[in-house]
Amino acid sequence: MTGPEIFARLVARFPSAGLSASEGGVPSIVVPTAALVDVAMFLRDDPDLAFDYPASFTAIDYMEQFEVVYQLRSIGLRHDVNLKSRVDRASATLPSLVSVWRGADFQEREIFDLMGITFDGHPDLRRILLWDEFVGHPLRKDYALPAPMPPAVEAAFRAGGVAAANIVGRVVPGPRALDGDGVSA
C-alpha cells in the first residue's frame, strides 16, 4: 500500500482527528497526541495495513517543541509508515504505545532517558541507558555542558578536587584513550 493510500485510509477512519501528511522518502503522517493510540491501534489491527513491527521510535528537539517519530513496518505486507506526534516542550508528555506494541517499551524508555519526554501509561518508565543519579536529559538542545555532577560528587570535588570526586563518584582514574601508552600529557 502506498503512502497516499495509507493516509486516505486513516483520514476516512479518523475524519476529525486533524491528521496531516508530511514530506519524505517514507510516508509520514502527523498525528495529534489525542488520537495517537487510536491511530496506532488501527494501523496494527486493520488487516489491509497490519503494521506489526515498531521498527524504531526516536525524538527530535526543535527547541519550541519535540517531535516523536514512530517508524512502523508491516512485515507480511511489506510496507512502511512514519507516525509523527508533536508535543509542547513545557508539557513533554505523550501517551504510551506499549499497549499497542510491546516492542515500544525500551524505545519509550530511551526517549524518556535521553530527551525527558514522558509517556503516560508506560508500565515501567525509568532510565534505561544512564544511571539513576544522572541529572538532566543529554540529547535536549538546551542541555548544559559540562554535565552536572551528582550532589555528593560535586561537594567532594569542591572540597578536595578531582581525586576526592573520583573516590565519591567511584570513578577509577586510568589511562586516557588518546594517550595510547597510558601516560598523561
C-alpha positions as CSV (number, residue, x, y, z in Angstrom):
1,M,0.0,0.0,0.0
2,T,1.3,3.4,-0.9
3,G,1.7,6.4,1.4
4,P,-1.2,8.3,0.0
5,E,-3.4,5.2,0.3
6,I,-2.4,4.7,3.9
7,F,-3.1,8.4,4.6
8,A,-6.5,8.3,2.8
9,R,-7.5,5.2,4.8
10,L,-6.6,6.9,8.1
11,V,-8.4,10.1,7.2
12,A,-11.5,8.1,6.3
13,R,-11.4,6.3,9.7
14,F,-10.5,9.4,11.7
15,P,-12.0,12.3,9.9
16,S,-12.0,14.8,12.8
17,A,-8.5,13.8,14.2
18,G,-6.6,16.5,12.4
19,L,-4.2,14.2,10.6
20,S,-1.8,15.7,8.0
21,A,0.8,14.2,5.6
22,S,4.4,15.1,5.8
23,E,7.0,15.1,3.0
24,G,9.8,12.5,3.0
25,G,11.1,9.3,1.4
26,V,8.9,7.1,3.7
27,P,5.2,8.1,4.0
28,S,4.8,10.2,7.1
29,I,1.6,11.1,8.9
30,V,1.4,13.8,11.6
31,V,-0.9,12.6,14.3
32,P,-2.2,14.9,17.1
33,T,-1.4,13.5,20.6
34,A,-5.1,12.9,21.5
35,A,-5.5,10.5,18.5
36,L,-2.1,8.7,18.7
37,V,-3.2,5.5,20.5
38,D,-6.4,5.1,18.4
39,V,-4.5,5.6,15.1
40,A,-1.7,3.2,16.2
41,M,-4.3,0.5,17.1
42,F,-6.0,0.9,13.8
43,L,-2.7,0.6,11.9
44,R,-1.9,-2.6,13.8
45,D,-5.4,-4.2,13.6
46,D,-6.6,-3.3,10.1
47,P,-5.8,-6.4,8.0
48,D,-5.0,-4.3,5.0
49,L,-2.4,-2.3,6.9
50,A,-1.2,-4.8,9.6
51,F,1.7,-2.7,11.0
52,D,3.0,-5.3,13.3
53,Y,6.6,-4.1,13.9
54,P,7.6,-0.9,15.7
55,A,11.0,-0.6,14.0
56,S,12.2,2.5,15.7
57,F,11.0,5.3,17.9
58,T,13.0,8.5,18.2
59,A,12.6,12.1,19.2
60,I,13.7,15.4,17.7
61,D,14.2,18.6,19.7
62,Y,13.1,21.7,17.8
63,M,13.6,23.9,20.9
64,E,10.0,25.1,21.0
65,Q,8.6,21.6,20.7
66,F,9.5,17.9,20.5
67,E,8.6,15.6,17.7
68,V,8.4,11.9,18.3
69,V,8.8,9.8,15.2
70,Y,7.4,6.2,15.2
71,Q,8.8,4.2,12.3
72,L,6.4,1.3,11.7
73,R,6.6,-1.7,9.4
74,S,4.2,-4.4,8.2
75,I,6.4,-7.4,7.7
76,G,3.8,-9.5,5.9
77,L,2.5,-6.8,3.6
78,R,6.0,-5.2,3.1
79,H,5.1,-1.5,3.6
80,D,6.3,1.2,6.0
81,V,4.9,4.4,7.5
82,N,6.2,7.0,9.9
83,L,3.9,8.5,12.5
84,K,4.9,11.8,13.9
85,S,3.4,13.4,17.0
86,R,4.4,16.8,18.3
87,V,4.4,17.9,21.9
88,D,4.9,21.2,23.5
89,R,8.3,21.5,25.3
90,A,6.6,22.6,28.6
91,S,4.4,19.5,28.9
92,A,6.6,17.0,27.0
93,T,4.1,14.1,27.6
94,L,2.6,11.6,25.1
95,P,0.5,8.5,25.6
96,S,2.5,5.3,25.7
97,L,2.2,2.8,22.8
98,V,3.3,-0.2,24.9
99,S,-0.3,-1.4,25.0
100,V,-0.3,-1.4,21.2
101,W,3.2,-2.8,20.6
102,R,5.1,-4.4,23.4
103,G,8.3,-3.5,21.5
104,A,7.6,0.1,22.3
105,D,8.8,-0.5,25.9
106,F,12.5,0.1,25.7
107,Q,12.2,2.6,22.9
108,E,10.0,4.9,25.0
109,R,12.3,4.5,28.0
110,E,15.2,5.5,25.9
111,I,13.4,8.7,24.7
112,F,12.5,9.4,28.3
113,D,16.0,8.9,29.5
114,L,17.8,11.0,26.8
115,M,15.1,13.6,26.0
116,G,12.9,13.8,29.1
117,I,9.6,13.1,27.3
118,T,7.3,11.2,29.5
119,F,4.8,8.5,28.3
120,D,1.5,8.3,30.1
121,G,0.5,4.7,30.8
122,H,4.0,3.2,30.3
123,P,4.3,0.2,32.7
124,D,7.9,0.9,33.8
125,L,9.1,4.4,32.8
126,R,12.6,4.8,34.2
127,R,16.1,5.4,32.9
128,I,17.5,2.7,30.7
129,L,20.9,4.0,29.5
130,L,22.0,6.5,32.1
131,W,22.4,5.9,35.8
132,D,19.6,6.9,38.2
133,E,21.5,9.8,39.7
134,F,22.3,11.4,36.3
135,V,21.0,14.9,36.2
136,G,19.0,16.0,33.1
137,H,18.5,14.7,29.6
138,P,21.6,15.0,27.5
139,L,20.0,14.9,24.0
140,R,18.0,18.1,24.6
141,K,19.4,21.0,22.8
142,D,19.2,23.1,25.9
143,Y,21.2,20.6,28.0
144,A,24.0,22.3,29.9
145,L,27.6,21.3,29.3
146,P,29.6,20.3,31.1
147,A,27.2,17.8,32.5
148,P,26.1,18.5,36.1
149,M,27.5,16.1,38.7
150,P,25.5,14.3,41.4
151,P,25.4,16.5,44.5
152,A,27.8,14.2,46.6
153,V,30.4,14.2,43.8
154,E,30.1,18.0,43.3
155,A,30.6,18.6,47.1
156,A,33.6,16.3,47.1
157,F,35.1,18.0,44.0
158,R,34.7,21.4,45.6
159,A,36.2,20.2,48.9
160,G,39.1,18.1,47.7
161,G,39.4,18.3,43.9
162,V,39.3,15.6,41.2
163,A,40.8,12.8,43.4
164,A,38.2,13.3,46.1
165,A,35.4,13.4,43.5
166,N,36.7,10.2,41.9
167,I,36.5,8.4,45.2
168,V,33.0,9.6,46.0
169,G,31.8,9.0,42.4
170,R,33.5,5.6,42.3
171,V,35.4,6.6,39.1
172,V,38.7,4.8,38.9
173,P,41.3,7.0,37.2
174,G,43.1,5.3,34.4
175,P,44.9,5.9,31.1
176,R,43.1,8.2,28.7
177,A,42.1,6.6,25.4
178,L,44.1,9.1,23.3
179,D,47.3,8.8,25.3
180,G,48.0,5.4,23.8
181,D,50.7,4.4,26.3
182,G,48.6,5.5,29.4
183,V,50.9,8.3,30.2
184,S,49.2,11.7,30.8
185,A,50.4,14.5,28.7
